Amino acid sequence: MKLITLLPADKYVVINKTILTEIDKKNLINLYEPIIGFGAVSLYLSLWSDLDRLELMSKDFNHHHLMSVLKSDLNTIKNAREALEAVGLMKTYYKEGDINSYVYELYSPLSAQEFFNNPILNIVLYNNVGEIEYNDLKKMYKKVNIDLKEYQEITKTLNETFEATNVPLVEARERETLALNIKSDIDFDLIISSIPKGLLNERAINKKTRELIVNLAFIYNLDTLKVTELIRASMNENGMIDKEELRKNARKYYQFNNGTLPTLIFRAQPEYLKTPIGDMSKRGRIIQVFENTTPYDFLKSKYKGSTPTPRDLKLLEYLVIDLELQPAVVNVLIDYILKKDNNKLSLKYVETIAGQWKRAGLKTAKEAMEFAEKEHKKYQKVKKDEKVKRVESKVPVWFDKKLTSEEVSEEEAKELEELLKNY
């Protein structure tokens, strides 16, 4: 694509392709702003304010106007525009000339229901704002249900209230939204031809289903062949695709065969749950390793760089996807159990510890490390109180230590270097 330089003198006109409401403004701020940032939302609202009184089209403006209104440079404005384009809030058209011209088309934000059912925006919002604020947002948009069992409906119908008359039809604007701007290599013709005739209903892969497939392929990095497998596993008796089953199968990566792994175990700790940078003590550096390493890479490092066994990867999938533990917490748990259980990841032991950590609501590496240390101390105290001969069990190198050079033995120093070498 040709490199286009945006200049202050470049002209633009805004065209409204939809119906924009006050609810759309609220959705922009509550749902979109945590994803695209306040700069992009401010640009959208500024372009909206440029429209005429009928909110159809603006007069010609130059980009110096936007620079003045937003108090931003052109590069910031361009980045904000591209963010709006990516999430389906606007389209941009360009015409080269002595003075370049742009057309900016505005589209409505998704409704709250559409947004929370979107497989990409929904997940990104959750990752950006965290569980507590995410749940608060869902409550804000929750549908109100009132028990009407003891009431009688007396609503009048249209023909009971008005008489029909012949009036000319008017073609009016409708509320219009855009799909997310995702470049996809999914070959739908190949998918359809790969599934035997008669098995797939010809209406199964409609526009909405195509959008879902593209979104899932983007999230889970699926190719066309893998998507075809997932579709075949998600079809009902009528030859239609069960969308919820497709989401579920994509999330679990279809029977976890052929070594394909869910993207979630390749994700590191979300930014909002990371420790502020600055603590360069050995303990601080270890926390940064837990936070900046994906569970898959962390487990792989325990295999000295080799691919972990399918059984251990299945266990990893269980921790990240089924229990929904945060990546850094999973890393701490793996390190803790391998040291405590003689370098083994036994299913029952992992499930016991992981279940306890999930119920404790651990979200960060620091919380997980402190919790593990606290539980270990309680266990040791019980053993001591019972006057049972206590054998000091092995614990991780970061366990219950200040991690100063004087306190670290040669063996521990070697283990520390092993843990920190990739950071």
C-alpha positions in Angstrom: 0.0 0.0 0.0 1.3 3.5 -0.9 2.6 5.5 2.0 0.3 8.5 2.5 1.5 11.5 4.4 -1.2 13.4 6.3 -0.8 17.2 6.1 -2.6 20.0 8.0 -3.9 21.5 4.7 -5.5 18.1 3.6 -9.3 18.5 3.4 -11.9 16.1 4.8 -15.6 15.7 4.8 -17.6 13.6 7.3 -20.5 11.4 6.2 -22.9 9.8 8.6 -23.8 6.3 7.5 -26.0 5.5 10.4 -28.2 6.9 13.2 -26.2 8.0 16.2 -27.8 8.3 19.6 -26.9 9.3 23.2 -26.7 5.6 24.0 -24.0 5.3 21.4 -22.0 8.0 23.2 -22.3 6.0 26.5 -21.3 2.8 24.8 -18.3 4.5 23.2 -17.0 5.7 26.6 -17.9 2.6 28.7 -17.1 -0.2 26.2 -14.8 1.1 23.5 -12.6 3.7 25.3 -10.8 1.0 27.4 -9.8 -0.7 24.2 -9.0 2.2 21.7 -8.2 4.9 24.2 -9.7 8.4 24.9 -7.9 9.9 21.9 -9.8 7.8 19.4 -13.1 8.4 21.2 -12.4 12.1 21.2 -11.7 12.0 17.4 -15.0 10.1 16.8 -17.0 12.7 18.8 -15.2 15.6 17.1 -16.0 14.2 13.7 -19.6 13.7 14.9 -19.8 17.3 16.0 -18.6 18.4 12.5 -21.9 17.1 11.0 -24.6 19.4 9.9 -27.8 20.0 11.9 -29.5 16.9 10.3 -26.4 14.9 11.1 -26.0 13.8 7.5 -22.8 15.4 6.2 -20.3 18.0 7.2 -18.9 20.9 5.2 -15.3 20.8 4.0 -12.7 21.1 6.8 -8.9 20.8 6.8 -6.9 18.7 9.3 -5.6 21.9 11.0 -9.1 22.2 12.3 -8.8 18.8 14.0 -5.4 19.7 15.3 -6.8 22.8 17.0 -9.9 21.1 18.4 -8.1 18.0 19.7 -4.9 19.8 20.7 -3.0 16.9 19.0 -0.4 16.5 16.3 -1.2 14.8 13.0 0.5 11.5 13.9 -1.7 11.1 17.0 -4.8 11.9 15.0 -3.8 9.4 12.3 -3.3 6.7 15.0 -6.6 7.5 16.6 -8.3 7.3 13.2 -6.7 3.9 12.5 -7.9 2.6 15.9 -11.5 3.7 15.0 -11.2 1.9 11.6 -9.9 -1.3 13.2 -12.9 -1.7 15.6 -15.5 -0.9 12.9 -16.4 2.7 13.9 -15.4 4.4 10.6 -14.2 4.0 7.1 -11.7 6.2 5.4 -11.4 7.1 1.6 -8.6 9.1 0.1 -8.1 11.1 -3.1 -4.8 12.5 -4.2 -4.6 16.0 -5.6 -2.8 19.4 -5.2 -4.5 19.3 -1.8 -5.4 15.7 -0.8 -8.9 14.9 0.2 -10.4 12.4 2.7 -13.9 11.1 3.2 -14.6 9.9 6.8 -17.7 7.6 7.1 -19.0 7.2 10.6 -20.8 4.0 11.8 -22.5 3.2 15.1 -20.9 1.5 18.0 -22.2 -2.0 18.7 -25.1 -2.3 21.1 -24.2 -3.6 24.6 -25.6 -7.0 23.7 -23.7 -7.2 20.5 -20.5 -6.0 22.2 -20.6 -8.5 25.0 -21.3 -11.3 22.5 -18.4 -10.3 20.2 -15.7 -12.9 20.7 -12.9 -10.4 20.3 -14.0 -7.1 21.8 -15.5 -8.9 24.8 -12.2 -10.6 25.6 -10.1 -7.5 25.0 -12.3 -5.4 27.3 -12.0 -8.0 30.0 -8.2 -8.1 29.7 -8.0 -4.3 29.7 -10.3 -3.4 32.7 -10.0 -6.5 34.8 -12.7 -8.8 36.3 -14.3 -6.4 38.8 -14.8 -3.5 36.4 -15.9 -5.9 33.6 -18.6 -7.4 35.9 -19.7 -3.9 36.9 -20.1 -3.0 33.2 -22.1 -6.1 32.5 -24.4 -5.2 35.5 -24.9 -1.7 34.1 -26.2 -3.1 30.9 -28.2 -6.0 32.4 -31.7 -6.3 31.2 -34.4 -5.6 33.9 -36.9 -8.4 34.4 -40.1 -7.7 36.4 -42.5 -10.5 37.4 -45.7 -9.8 35.5 -47.5 -13.0 36.4 -50.2 -11.1 38.4 -50.7 -8.5 35.7 -52.9 -8.5 32.7 -51.6 -7.0 29.4 -54.0 -4.4 28.0 -51.7 -3.0 25.2 -53.5 -1.8 22.2 -52.5 -3.0 18.7 -51.7 -0.7 15.8 -55.0 -1.4 13.9 -57.0 -1.0 17.1 -55.7 2.6 17.5 -55.1 3.9 14.0 -56.9 3.6 10.6 -54.7 2.6 7.6 -54.2 5.2 4.9 -52.2 5.3 1.7 -49.0 7.2 2.2 -45.8 7.3 0.0 -42.9 5.2 1.3 -39.8 7.0 2.4 -36.4 5.4 2.3 -34.9 6.5 5.6 -31.5 6.0 7.2 -31.1 3.0 9.4 -28.7 2.3 12.3 -25.6 0.7 10.7 -22.5 -0.9 12.2 -19.3 -2.3 10.7 -17.7 -5.6 11.4 -14.2 -5.5 13.0 -11.6 -4.7 10.4 -9.7 -8.1 10.3 -7.7 -9.2 7.3 -8.4 -12.9 7.0 -6.9 -15.7 5.0 -9.8 -18.1 5.7 -10.9 -19.8 2.4 -14.7 -20.3 2.8 -15.0 -21.9 -0.6 -12.5 -24.6 0.5 -14.4 -25.1 3.8 -17.7 -25.6 1.9 -16.1 -28.0 -0.6 -14.3 -29.9 2.1 -17.5 -30.9 3.9 -19.6 -33.6 2.1 -22.7 -32.4 0.3 -25.8 -33.0 2.3 -23.9 -32.7 5.6 -23.7 -28.9 5.6 -26.9 -26.9 5.2 -26.4 -24.3 2.4 -27.6 -21.6 4.8 -25.2 -22.6 7.5 -22.3 -20.3 6.6 -24.1 -17.0 6.4 -22.7 -13.5 7.0 -22.9 -13.7 10.8 -21.3 -17.1 10.9 -18.5 -16.0 8.6 -17.8 -13.0 10.9 -17.7 -15.4 13.9 -15.3 -17.8 12.1 -13.0 -14.9 11.1 -13.0 -13.6 14.7 -12.2 -17.1 16.1 -9.5 -17.7 13.5 -8.0 -14.4 14.5 -8.1 -15.1 18.3 -6.8 -18.7 18.1 -4.6 -18.3 15.0 -6.5 -21.0 13.1 -5.9 -21.8 9.4 -8.6 -23.0 7.0 -8.1 -26.7 7.6 -8.3 -26.3 11.3 -11.5 -24.2 11.0 -13.0 -26.9 8.8 -12.3 -29.5 11.5 -13.9 -27.3 14.2 -17.0 -26.7 12.0 -17.5 -30.4 11.4 -17.3 -31.0 15.1 -19.9 -28.2 15.8 -22.7 -29.1 13.4 -26.1 -30.1 14.6 -28.5 -32.6 13.1 -30.0 -30.0 10.7 -26.6 -29.3 9.1 -26.4 -25.9 10.8 -23.4 -24.7 12.8 -23.9 -24.5 16.5 -22.2 -21.2 17.2 -21.7 -21.8 20.9 -20.3 -25.2 20.3 -18.0 -23.7 17.7 -16.7 -21.1 20.2 -16.2 -23.9 22.8 -14.4 -26.2 20.3 -12.2 -23.3 19.1 -11.4 -22.4 22.8 -10.3 -25.9 23.5 -8.7 -26.2 20.1 -10.6 -29.3 19.1 -9.6 -32.3 21.1 -6.1 -30.9 21.6 -4.6 -33.2 19.0 -1.8 -32.7 16.5 0.1 -30.7 19.0 -2.0 -27.6 18.4 -2.3 -25.4 21.5 -4.9 -22.8 22.6 -3.5 -19.3 22.2 -4.3 -18.5 25.8 -1.3 -20.6 27.0 0.9 -18.5 24.8 -0.2 -15.3 26.5 1.7 -13.5 29.2 0.3 -11.7 32.2 -2.1 -8.8 31.2 -0.5 -5.4 31.6 -2.9 -4.2 34.3 -1.9 -7.1 36.5 1.9 -6.6 36.2 4.1 -5.2 38.9 5.4 -1.6 38.1 8.9 -1.8 36.6 11.7 -0.7 38.9 12.3 -3.4 41.5 15.6 -4.9 40.3 16.2 -7.1 43.4 16.5 -10.8 42.6 12.9 -11.4 43.9 11.7 -8.5 41.8 13.4 -9.9 38.7 11.9 -13.3 39.3 8.4 -11.7 39.5 9.1 -10.1 36.2 10.0 -13.4 34.7 6.8 -14.9 35.9 4.9 -11.9 34.5 6.6 -11.7 31.1 6.8 -15.4 30.2 3.9 -17.3 28.7 2.9 -20.5 30.6 3.9 -22.6 27.6 7.4 -21.0 27.4 7.8 -21.3 31.1 6.9 -25.0 31.1 9.1 -25.5 28.0 12.0 -24.0 29.9 11.6 -26.7 32.6 12.0 -29.2 29.7 15.3 -27.6 28.9 13.9 -26.2 25.7 12.2 -29.4 24.5 8.4 -29.5 23.8 6.5 -30.6 26.9 4.6 -33.9 26.8 1.0 -33.8 25.6 -0.1 -34.8 29.1 1.6 -31.8 30.7 0.3 -29.5 28.0 -3.2 -30.8 28.6 -2.7 -30.0 32.3 -1.5 -26.5 31.3 -4.6 -26.0 29.2 -6.7 -27.0 32.2 -5.1 -24.4 34.4 -5.3 -21.5 31.9 -8.6 -22.2 30.2 -10.8 -24.3 32.5 -9.7 -22.7 35.8 -9.0 -19.4 34.1 -5.9 -18.7 36.3 -3.8 -15.8 35.2 -0.6 -16.6 33.3 1.8 -15.4 36.0 -0.1 -17.4 38.6 0.2 -20.5 36.5 3.9 -20.0 36.2 4.3 -19.6 40.0 2.2 -22.7 40.5 4.3 -24.8 38.0 7.5 -23.7 39.6 6.2 -24.4 43.1 4.8 -27.9 42.4 7.8 -29.1 40.4 10.0 -28.2 43.3 7.7 -29.5 46.0 6.8 -32.8 44.2 10.2 -34.0 43.0 10.0 -32.4 39.5 6.6 -34.1 38.9 3.3 -32.6 37.7 0.8 -35.1 39.1 -2.8 -34.4 38.1 -4.3 -34.8 41.6 -1.7 -32.6 43.3 -2.0 -29.9 40.6 -5.8 -29.9 40.8 -5.7 -29.6 44.6 -3.3 -26.7 44.7 -4.8 -25.0 41.7 -8.3 -25.3 43.1 -7.2 -23.7 46.4 -5.4 -20.8 44.5 -8.5 -20.2 42.3 -10.8 -20.0 45.4 -8.3 -17.6 47.0 -8.7 -15.3 44.0 -5.0 -15.0 43.2 -4.4 -12.7 40.2 -0.7 -11.7 40.3 2.7 -13.4 40.7 3.4 -11.6 43.9 0.0 -12.8 45.4 0.7 -16.4 44.3 4.2 -16.4 45.8 3.1 -14.9 49.1 0.2 -17.3 49.3 2.4 -20.3 48.6 4.9 -19.2 51.3 2.1 -18.6 53.8 0.5 -22.1 53.2 3.9 -23.8 53.4 4.5 -22.1 56.8 1.1 -23.3 58.1 1.9 -26.8 56.9 5.3 -26.9 58.6 3.8 -25.5 61.9 1.1 -28.3 61.9 3.8 -30.9 61.4 5.8 -29.4 64.2 2.8 -29.2 66.6 2.0 -32.8 65.9 5.6 -33.7 67.0 6.1 -35.6 63.8 9.7 -35.9 62.6 10.0 -33.2 60.1 12.0 -33.6 56.9 12.7 -30.2 55.3 11.0 -30.4 51.9 12.5 -28.7 48.9 11.0 -25.3 48.0 11.5 -22.9 45.0 14.6 -20.7 45.1 12.4 -17.6 45.6 10.7 -19.2 48.6 10.6 -17.2 51.9 13.9 -15.5 51.2 15.2 -11.9 50.9 17.3 -13.1 48.0 20.4 -11.2 49.0 23.8 -12.5 47.8 24.8 -13.6 51.3 21.7 -15.8 51.7 21.9 -17.6 48.4 24.0 -20.8 48.2 26.0 -21.8 45.2 23.3 -24.3 44.2 20.6 -21.7 44.6 22.6 -19.1 42.7 22.8 -21.5 39.8 19.0 -22.1 39.9 18.4 -18.3 40.1 20.6 -17.7 37.0 18.7 -20.5 35.2 15.4 -18.9 36.0 16.5 -15.4 35.1 18.7 -16.1 32.0 15.9 -15.5 29.5 14.8 -12.2 31.1 
